[in-house]
């Protein structure tokens, strides 16, 4: 972009071709709009603020204004702002395209790509991506929009800001929108989330859940195939009854001497009619094993439960105990698929068989020119009526016993989880009896509830068997007399006996399917409650909108003040200037007026100090975006393009290799080489024996195999490997001695000065400033801090360094 600005414009700005802006390491940045910074006195019209390391802007930079945009499905569009920083006097072009994440193009959003053309003077453009607003429930999904590096002209891409994530909030209700009001009312009622029962029809809720699964294309396609295979089995049942009738009444009645050849052919035909359909059905059943119904449905439900739990608002998450969410994912999800949705096929198959048995009575009479035997038809009509009455009478007893068993199982899991979590405490005090007693009582209560449920289910299962035995006994007496009086043939009598047994079996299967679906209603209620808990992203959305709006305002103020114009006065490649987004401060509001705020400059080390209970940790959580202030536009402001990380005092590790723990299973591996990994571990002071473990494939529970000090240092290394723009540290350094603390403070200074540790020094000017905010009860080392704020419950936030007169 050399020569992009007209020579006359350069003269008017007093630009010199050998001019180089000098920014001192100890320069103190003023608050926005006030004070003066130390700059080279030879500079004509120096910039008002020099707060960060300058970067070369021989070409302007184009980037997204935020790394994450939150949009609602009901808005039907997502708006993504692209900003241009630096010299705006020339035209520029940049291409963009959408990239799938958990959201798929054509399902959640419409694939969008194009070219943004910046005219001279334009500093921002907006990309509009259409969103698909449908009635299908989904978890919060996301996709990305990218500025490809090969699609720019006249600009450079901002490092780390060439891709933005769009989070799409689904406003539908799980499983469908039919019971939205009832589910919302249930969640609004006070009480334990584990025992909430939604006041809707169990059959209706189950049906809506089936509709939800039916919307999955793979599940719907293979469900239809499954039903067709079962229908073939039902046809084969009718075929076997006809074959038995023909065999007894027509073939076996013939005399062997009369027509041996004809009998042989008939028997071969009966054998073939028995074997060939069986072989064909065997092949179809083999094909059923490849149908993807259980797996995809179960996976989709379990993954959505995990994602939902991660996205749930913290207040709602605290009301869900560990045992409850574990059982929902590992037990409830498989149960509602296996005992719920899959039982639909068993139910349809049984009912189809019963219809075939009914139909056979009429078809056989038409084929063999015989009257329909009412003695056979009447029991078939009485079966369903008796079962419906029994199901209705036993529904409350069955549901109550199943609910009680599940509650006791959840309590038992919770008590075991309590023992596991407090294992170190138990071992330290050698007092296990307290926890073991809880486990024993949990086992006893669960076994008692399980026994009661087993007795209820046994009696339920025996009822249709009793109906079958009674029906067969009555027909044996009545039908036997009909055979004796030659009112019906022996073949009809034997086939009717088989029909009764088949009908009893199918009615029993129907009843079992209904009971199975009824038994998983409590599991479904739990899943519905968890899937509809309030999302944290919904609460964050107003704050995200405030950050975006405030960022636009501040960029405009800085540009108007001449800071951005000063950054655009580069004429030579050696000239240095500062991107306006790197000048955006963090704000802490201390009053209700427009100017009642304190600024935290980017590229600084900041202390939050004060007594216990003064509010340091709460303020740090606000700045780290871990918590939200009650008034989103009067709490804090954090520029929306910053990547933020909150490092708490608890070092957390999972079972796996140490490298996987440092890279979070590889999620942060892009851009971090083994040399960088080892370098950062060495910088934080990890000994060589621990660093060597990083290169090994050894998998362990590192929480128990490493010392507390080493776990804290590894946790800090993991944070520095993540390389956030804003690193918030909550009382973390209090875990170390004075020597280690001073060393770590020097590491933080290097992290800020180098804009990341163990990074390419030649690309330093391309990286954004790094800011570190530390909460402590006392000063760690005042000379290290660029800014110090005193936080108390009485006086709020006060500036201690730099003093106003120092600015």
ABEGO torsion letter per residue (X at the ends): XBGABBAAAAAAAGBBAABBBBBBAABBBBBBGBEBBBBBAABBGBBABBABBBBBBABBBBBBABABBBBBAAAGBBBBBBBBBEBAABBBBBBBBBBBBABBBGAABBBBBEBBBBBBGBABBBBBBBBBBBABBBBBBBBBBBBBAAABBGBBBBBGAABBBBBBBBABBOABAAAAAAAAAAAABBEBAAABBBBBBAAAAAAAAAAAAAABAAAAAAAAAAAAAAAAAAAAAAAAAAAAAAAAAAAAABBAAABAAAAAAAAAAAAAAAAAAAAAAAAAAAAAAABBAAAAAAAAAAAAAAAAAAABBAAAAAABBAAAAAAAAAAAAAAAAAABAAAAAAAAAAAAAAAAAAAAAAAAAAAAGBBBBAAAAAAAAAAAAAAAAAAAAAAAAAAAAAAAAAAAAAAAAAAAAAAAAAAAAAAAAGBAAAAAAAAAAAAAAAAAAAAAAAAAAAAAAAAAAAAAAAAAAAAAAAAAAAAAAGABBAAAAAAAAAAAAAAAAAAAAAAAAAAAAAAAAAAAAAAAAAAABBBAAAAAAAAAAAAAAAAAAAAAAAAAAGAAAAAAABABAABBBBBAAAABBBBBBABABAABBBBBBBGBBBBBBEBBGAGAAAAAAAAAGABBBABAAABBBBBAABBBBBBBABBBBBBEBAAAAAAGGGAAABGBBAAAAAAAAAAAGBBAAAAAAAABABBBBAAAABBAAAAAAAAAAAAAAAGBABBBBBGAAAABBAAAAAAAAAAAAAAAAAGEBGBBAAAAAABBBBBBBBBBABBABAAABABBBBBBAAAEBBBAOBBAAAX
